[in-house]
């Protein structure tokens, strides 16, 4: 079972309300309270998240905040796209796939694999996620 955008059409208001809740200060505070490591708190949904003492202590908080603050979200991409901003896929598998993708990037950085191989592995990984999750 996967996310089915067509089934969401009939529930636009519920979907919108869920998105508001899932990016709200209340939700962020709840995730930090339930998991003080910050691992369950979605990054980059609110700048105020980085002011929370528990989240600010995570090893990636400072780097993520600096990256977000220095990113020009209005800058055009190499190829035209119908959106503005960073990439993010709102599926349950995204965090795990992102971690694996980061491992491929790290392997490239330390010369274990070529950049082409890191890109191919990442592409294969996300294609498999799409197939397994029936997101095609």
Secondary structure by P-SEA (a helix, b strand, c coil): cccccccccccaaaaaaaaaaaacaaaaaaaaaaccccccccccccccccccccccccccaaaaaaaaaacccccccccccccbbbbbbcccaaaaaaaaaaaaaaaaaaccccaaaaaaaaaaaaaaaaaaaccc
